[in-house]
């Protein structure tokens, strides 16, 4: 009898536990719907836009909110300025007219993220591909999980009085921001001292975030608080980048060169157009090859993004690197890149669909710096085929950053 009672009690307890588990599970919020990464910010801020309009505020745009524009700036401007590998390839050739033969102009395969003054050689071709994986883990000087973008402001009420203003407080956080970049390049030696090349990149973006906002008004009284989440995934083929390099001065132990990149405007979120100019100096001593690159780049993405345009991204950079052929088939190199740029917003922030901008919601011009260190090994696998492995380490005083980024690449010369 006691055994039967015990069994019934255990069965009843099991039923109660199952009911509780089911109720808890049903009470949990469903996972966010995954949209295209290009629609991530619009999806995240759509409830806020709707709540402002539904509670007496004006007809606003997503671009009316500072944190939305800051998120957009981080997710686009950072990608524009991620370090990209050189398209020069590891082999550089020179032609001996007296002997009628080609020979390598330098024994080193060169660095990966620094340009050297050497050109490929007349009618020589380099083809390559690189894979980079950025898993952004901090925002400014704070870990991504602890960082947030905060803002507050007010929209004028219908009566125009201070008490009828709709005050908005926003806090946006990113739980994930990953970018994978696959880049193919071709470089061709038009003349002994002149190269022309083209880059084509495919960018994979995965981003997740949360927005918490509060709406308050005195007359009539309103207190509204809400938290929303969104997730975005995209794979985007960016516009090609065309590059030219002129080896102005050639010497047995170094030289000087000028290079220019042209990026036409595209129709995607990452379709910024602009120019990049750089001066390249190279020298060699005791088997060590040193290189310095310095220049300016500017991109204009007005009209190419859905969130009102990110305006402009421009700034200067300096890169220094050293490489050495430690064996016939192996070159090791190290480089450091320091970059400072500013991000201007396209159009007036706080702009509503039917009224003048709300001045309290305006965002300032963003200035940011990045220092990136690269450690690279380039190994000659077979014939003129090179395998490149790089570890990138970066710091950002503002914006998204990845403490360590792996890079793998291949290039072949003929």
C-alpha positions as CSV (number, residue, x, y, z in Angstrom):
1,X,0.0,0.0,0.0
2,X,2.8,2.4,0.9
3,X,4.6,1.6,-2.3
4,X,1.5,2.5,-4.3
5,X,1.1,5.8,-2.5
6,X,4.7,6.7,-3.0
7,X,4.4,6.0,-6.8
8,X,1.3,8.2,-7.0
9,X,3.1,11.0,-5.2
10,X,6.1,10.7,-7.5
11,X,3.9,10.8,-10.6
12,X,2.0,13.8,-9.3
13,X,5.3,15.7,-8.6
14,X,6.5,14.8,-12.1
15,X,3.4,16.2,-13.7
16,X,3.7,19.4,-11.7
17,X,7.4,19.8,-12.8
18,X,6.4,19.2,-16.4
19,X,3.7,21.8,-16.2
20,X,6.0,24.4,-14.7
21,X,8.7,23.7,-17.3
22,X,6.2,24.1,-20.2
23,X,4.8,27.3,-18.7
24,X,8.3,28.8,-18.3
25,X,9.3,27.8,-21.8
26,X,6.1,29.3,-23.2
27,X,6.7,32.6,-21.3
28,X,10.2,33.1,-22.8
29,X,10.4,35.6,-25.7
30,X,10.8,33.9,-29.1
31,X,14.2,34.3,-30.7
32,X,14.6,37.4,-32.9
33,X,13.8,36.9,-36.6
34,X,16.9,36.9,-38.7
35,X,16.9,39.5,-41.6
36,X,19.4,40.7,-44.1
37,X,22.3,42.5,-42.3
38,X,21.5,45.5,-44.5
39,X,18.0,45.7,-42.7
40,X,19.4,44.9,-39.2
41,X,19.2,48.5,-37.9
42,X,15.9,49.2,-39.5
43,X,14.4,46.1,-37.9
44,X,15.9,46.9,-34.5
45,X,14.6,50.4,-34.4
46,X,11.2,49.9,-36.1
47,X,9.3,49.4,-32.8
48,X,10.7,52.7,-31.5
49,X,9.7,54.5,-34.7
50,X,6.2,53.1,-34.4
51,X,5.9,53.9,-30.6
52,X,7.0,57.5,-31.2
53,X,4.4,58.0,-33.9
54,X,1.7,56.1,-31.9
55,X,2.2,58.3,-28.8
56,X,1.9,61.8,-30.2
57,X,5.3,62.2,-31.7
58,X,6.1,63.3,-35.3
59,X,6.6,60.9,-38.2
60,X,10.2,60.1,-37.7
61,X,12.9,58.1,-39.6
62,X,15.2,55.5,-38.2
63,X,18.0,58.1,-38.9
64,X,16.4,60.4,-36.3
65,X,18.0,58.4,-33.5
66,X,21.6,58.9,-32.6
67,X,22.3,55.4,-31.5
68,X,21.0,54.1,-34.8
69,X,23.4,56.3,-36.8
70,X,26.3,55.3,-34.5
71,X,25.6,51.6,-35.0
72,X,25.4,52.2,-38.7
73,X,28.7,54.1,-38.6
74,X,30.4,51.3,-36.7
75,X,29.1,48.5,-39.0
76,X,30.0,50.3,-42.3
77,X,32.8,52.6,-41.7
78,X,34.9,50.0,-39.8
79,X,34.5,47.6,-42.8
80,X,35.6,50.3,-45.2
81,X,38.9,50.6,-43.2
82,X,39.7,47.0,-42.3
83,X,43.3,46.1,-43.2
84,X,43.6,44.6,-46.7
85,X,46.4,42.5,-48.1
86,X,48.8,43.8,-50.7
87,X,48.1,42.7,-54.3
88,X,51.7,42.8,-55.3
89,X,52.2,39.1,-54.8
90,X,55.3,37.5,-53.3
91,X,57.4,37.2,-56.5
92,X,59.0,40.2,-58.2
93,X,61.0,39.8,-61.4
94,X,63.6,41.6,-63.5
95,X,64.6,40.8,-67.1
96,X,68.3,40.6,-68.1
97,X,68.4,41.7,-71.7
98,X,72.0,40.6,-72.2
99,X,71.3,37.0,-71.1
100,X,67.6,36.9,-72.3
101,X,66.4,35.5,-68.9
102,X,64.2,36.4,-66.0
103,X,65.4,36.4,-62.4
104,X,63.9,37.4,-59.1
105,X,64.6,41.0,-58.2
106,X,64.5,40.3,-54.5
107,X,65.0,37.0,-52.5
108,X,62.3,37.9,-50.0
109,X,58.6,37.2,-50.7
110,X,57.8,40.5,-49.0
111,X,55.2,41.4,-46.3
112,X,51.5,40.8,-46.5
113,X,49.9,44.0,-45.3
114,X,52.6,46.5,-46.4
115,X,53.3,47.5,-50.0
116,X,56.9,47.4,-51.2
117,X,58.2,49.5,-54.0
118,X,59.1,46.6,-56.3
119,X,56.8,45.9,-59.2
120,X,55.9,42.5,-60.7
121,X,58.0,42.9,-63.9
122,X,56.9,43.5,-67.5
123,X,54.1,41.2,-68.6
124,X,54.3,39.2,-65.3
125,X,51.1,38.3,-63.5
126,X,50.2,37.7,-59.9
127,X,46.9,36.1,-58.9
128,X,45.9,35.5,-55.3
129,X,43.1,35.0,-52.8
130,X,42.9,35.8,-49.0
131,X,40.5,34.9,-46.3
132,X,40.0,37.1,-43.2
133,X,37.7,36.5,-40.2
134,X,37.0,39.5,-37.9
135,X,35.1,38.6,-34.8
136,X,34.7,42.0,-33.2
137,X,35.1,41.6,-29.4
138,X,35.3,45.1,-28.1
139,X,33.7,48.5,-28.7
140,X,36.2,51.3,-28.0
141,X,38.1,50.3,-24.9
142,X,35.3,48.0,-23.5
143,X,34.5,44.4,-24.2
144,X,31.6,44.1,-26.6
145,X,29.3,42.4,-24.0
146,X,29.8,45.4,-21.6
147,X,29.7,48.3,-24.1
148,X,26.6,50.3,-25.1
149,X,25.7,53.3,-27.1
150,X,23.4,55.7,-25.2
151,X,21.5,58.8,-26.2
152,X,18.5,60.9,-25.1
153,X,16.5,63.7,-26.7
154,X,13.0,65.1,-27.2
155,X,10.5,65.4,-30.0
156,X,8.1,68.4,-29.9
157,X,4.5,67.6,-29.0
158,X,1.5,68.7,-31.0
159,X,0.8,71.6,-28.6
160,X,4.3,72.9,-28.7
161,X,4.6,73.1,-24.9
162,X,7.5,71.7,-22.9
163,X,5.3,69.4,-21.0
164,X,3.9,67.8,-24.2
165,X,7.4,66.9,-25.5
166,X,8.0,63.2,-26.0
167,X,11.4,62.4,-24.3
168,X,13.3,59.4,-25.7
169,X,16.1,57.6,-24.0
170,X,18.0,54.9,-26.0
171,X,20.5,52.2,-25.2
172,X,21.8,49.9,-27.9
173,X,24.2,47.0,-27.4
174,X,25.7,44.4,-29.8
175,X,26.0,40.8,-28.7
176,X,27.7,39.8,-32.0
177,X,29.4,41.5,-34.9
178,X,31.4,39.2,-37.2
179,X,32.8,40.0,-40.6
180,X,34.4,37.5,-43.0
181,X,36.2,38.8,-46.1
182,X,37.3,36.8,-49.1
183,X,39.4,38.9,-51.5
184,X,40.7,37.9,-54.9
185,X,43.2,40.0,-56.8
186,X,45.0,40.1,-60.1
187,X,48.1,42.2,-60.6
188,X,49.8,42.7,-64.1
189,X,53.1,44.3,-64.9
190,X,52.3,46.6,-67.8
191,X,55.9,47.9,-67.9
192,X,58.9,47.1,-65.8
193,X,58.1,50.0,-63.5
194,X,54.3,50.1,-63.8
195,X,51.7,47.6,-62.4
196,X,47.9,47.6,-62.7
197,X,45.7,45.4,-60.5
198,X,42.1,44.8,-59.3
199,X,40.6,43.6,-56.0
200,X,37.2,41.9,-55.7
201,X,35.9,41.1,-52.2
202,X,32.9,39.1,-50.8
203,X,31.9,40.2,-47.4
204,X,29.9,38.0,-45.0
205,X,28.3,39.9,-42.1
206,X,26.6,38.4,-39.0
207,X,25.3,40.9,-36.4
208,X,23.0,40.6,-33.4
209,X,21.9,43.4,-31.0
210,X,19.4,44.7,-28.4
211,X,17.8,48.1,-28.1
212,X,16.2,49.3,-24.8
213,X,14.3,52.5,-24.9
214,X,12.1,54.7,-22.7
215,X,9.4,57.1,-23.8
216,X,8.2,59.7,-21.3
217,X,5.8,62.7,-21.4
218,X,4.2,64.9,-18.7
219,X,1.0,66.0,-20.5
220,X,-0.8,63.8,-21.1
221,X,1.2,61.4,-18.9
222,X,3.1,58.6,-20.6
223,X,5.7,56.2,-19.3
224,X,6.7,53.4,-21.8
225,X,9.7,51.1,-21.6
226,X,10.6,48.4,-24.1
227,X,13.4,46.0,-25.0
228,X,13.7,44.6,-28.6
229,X,16.2,42.4,-30.3
230,X,17.2,41.8,-33.9
231,X,19.6,39.6,-35.9
232,X,21.0,40.0,-39.4
233,X,23.0,37.9,-41.9
234,X,24.3,39.0,-45.3
235,X,26.8,38.0,-48.0
236,X,27.7,41.0,-50.1
237,X,29.9,41.3,-53.2
238,X,31.5,44.7,-52.9
239,X,32.5,47.0,-55.8
240,X,35.9,46.2,-57.3
241,X,39.0,48.3,-56.3
242,X,41.4,49.2,-59.1
243,X,45.0,49.8,-58.3
244,X,48.0,51.3,-60.1
245,X,51.6,51.4,-58.8
246,X,54.5,53.2,-60.4
247,X,58.1,52.4,-59.3
248,X,59.4,55.9,-59.5
249,X,63.0,55.1,-58.3
250,X,64.6,51.7,-58.6
251,X,67.9,50.8,-56.9
252,X,69.6,47.5,-56.1
253,X,68.8,47.9,-52.4
254,X,65.5,49.7,-52.5
255,X,63.3,52.3,-54.2
256,X,60.4,54.6,-54.2
257,X,56.9,54.2,-55.6
258,X,53.5,55.8,-55.8
259,X,50.2,53.9,-55.7
260,X,46.6,54.8,-56.1
261,X,43.4,52.9,-55.6
262,X,40.0,53.7,-57.1
263,X,36.8,52.3,-55.7
264,X,33.7,53.2,-57.8
265,X,30.3,53.7,-56.1
266,X,28.2,50.6,-55.8
267,X,24.5,50.0,-55.0
268,X,25.0,47.9,-51.8
269,X,25.4,49.0,-48.2
270,X,29.1,48.6,-48.6
271,X,29.2,50.4,-51.9
272,X,31.2,53.4,-50.8
273,X,33.2,55.1,-53.6
274,X,36.5,56.9,-53.2
275,X,40.2,57.1,-53.6
276,X,43.3,56.1,-51.7
277,X,46.8,57.5,-52.4
278,X,50.1,56.3,-50.9
279,X,53.8,56.9,-51.1
280,X,56.0,53.7,-50.8
281,X,59.6,53.6,-49.7
282,X,61.7,50.4,-49.5
283,X,65.3,49.6,-48.5
284,X,67.5,46.6,-47.7
285,X,70.4,46.0,-45.4
286,X,72.0,42.8,-44.0
287,X,69.2,40.7,-45.6
288,X,66.4,42.7,-43.9
289,X,63.9,44.5,-46.1
290,X,62.1,47.6,-44.6
291,X,59.1,49.3,-46.1
292,X,57.2,52.5,-45.2
293,X,53.8,53.4,-46.7
294,X,52.0,56.7,-45.9
295,X,49.0,58.3,-47.5
296,X,45.4,59.4,-47.5
297,X,42.1,57.8,-48.2
298,X,38.6,59.1,-48.6
299,X,35.2,57.4,-49.2
300,X,31.8,58.9,-49.8
301,X,28.9,56.6,-49.2
302,X,26.0,59.1,-49.6
303,X,23.2,57.5,-51.7
304,X,24.6,54.0,-51.2
305,X,23.1,53.1,-47.8
306,X,19.6,52.8,-46.6
307,X,20.0,54.7,-43.3
308,X,20.3,58.2,-44.8
309,X,23.9,57.7,-45.9
310,X,27.0,57.5,-43.7
311,X,28.3,60.6,-45.4
312,X,32.1,60.4,-45.7
313,X,34.9,58.4,-44.2
314,X,38.4,59.9,-44.7
315,X,41.7,60.0,-43.0
316,X,45.4,59.3,-43.2
317,X,47.6,56.3,-42.4
318,X,51.2,55.2,-42.0
319,X,52.4,51.6,-42.2
320,X,55.9,50.3,-41.4
321,X,57.1,46.8,-41.9
322,X,60.2,44.6,-42.1
323,X,60.7,41.2,-43.7
324,X,63.5,38.7,-44.1
325,X,64.0,35.5,-46.1
326,X,65.0,33.1,-43.2
327,X,65.2,30.2,-45.7
328,X,65.0,29.8,-49.5
329,X,61.3,29.0,-49.3
330,X,60.3,30.9,-46.2
331,X,59.9,34.6,-45.4
332,X,58.9,36.1,-42.1
333,X,57.6,39.6,-41.7
334,X,56.1,42.0,-39.2
335,X,54.3,45.3,-39.7
336,X,52.5,48.0,-37.8
337,X,49.7,50.2,-39.2
338,X,48.5,53.4,-37.5
339,X,45.3,54.9,-39.0
340,X,43.3,57.9,-38.0
341,X,40.0,58.9,-39.7
342,X,36.8,60.8,-39.2
343,X,33.3,59.8,-40.1
344,X,30.8,62.4,-41.2
345,X,27.1,61.7,-41.3
346,X,25.2,62.3,-44.5
347,X,22.2,64.5,-44.0
348,X,20.9,66.0,-40.8
349,X,20.4,63.7,-37.9
350,X,17.2,63.9,-36.0
351,X,15.4,64.7,-39.3
352,X,11.7,63.8,-39.3
353,X,9.6,63.1,-42.3
354,X,7.6,66.4,-42.0
355,X,9.4,68.7,-39.5
356,X,12.8,70.4,-38.9
357,X,15.6,68.4,-37.3
358,X,15.4,67.9,-33.5
359,X,18.6,69.5,-32.3
360,X,18.8,67.5,-29.1
361,X,19.2,64.3,-31.1
362,X,22.1,65.5,-33.3
363,X,25.3,63.3,-33.3
364,X,28.7,64.8,-33.6
365,X,31.4,64.0,-36.2
366,X,33.2,60.8,-35.2
367,X,37.0,60.7,-35.0
368,X,38.7,57.4,-34.5
369,X,42.1,55.7,-34.6
370,X,43.3,52.1,-35.1
371,X,46.7,50.5,-34.6
372,X,47.1,47.1,-36.2
373,X,50.1,44.8,-35.9
374,X,50.6,41.9,-38.3
375,X,52.9,38.9,-38.0
376,X,53.2,36.9,-41.3
377,X,54.9,33.8,-42.6
378,X,55.0,33.2,-46.4
379,X,56.0,29.8,-47.6
380,X,56.8,28.6,-51.1
381,X,54.7,25.5,-51.5
382,X,55.5,24.6,-55.1
383,X,56.9,26.3,-58.2
384,X,55.7,29.9,-57.9
385,X,52.8,29.2,-55.4
386,X,52.9,30.9,-52.0
387,X,51.0,30.1,-48.8
388,X,50.6,33.1,-46.5
389,X,49.5,32.9,-42.8
390,X,49.0,36.1,-40.8
391,X,47.8,37.1,-37.4
392,X,46.4,40.6,-37.0
393,X,46.1,42.3,-33.6
394,X,44.4,45.6,-33.4
395,X,43.3,48.3,-31.0
396,X,40.6,51.0,-31.4
397,X,40.2,54.1,-29.3
398,X,36.6,54.3,-30.8
399,X,34.6,51.9,-32.8
400,X,34.6,48.1,-33.2
401,X,37.8,46.1,-32.9
402,X,39.0,42.5,-33.0
403,X,41.9,41.6,-30.7
404,X,43.1,38.8,-33.0
405,X,42.2,38.1,-36.6
406,X,43.5,35.1,-38.6
407,X,44.3,35.6,-42.3
408,X,45.1,32.9,-44.8
409,X,46.1,33.5,-48.4
410,X,47.5,32.0,-51.6
411,X,49.1,33.7,-54.5
412,X,50.7,32.4,-57.7
413,X,53.0,34.2,-60.2
414,X,53.7,33.4,-63.9
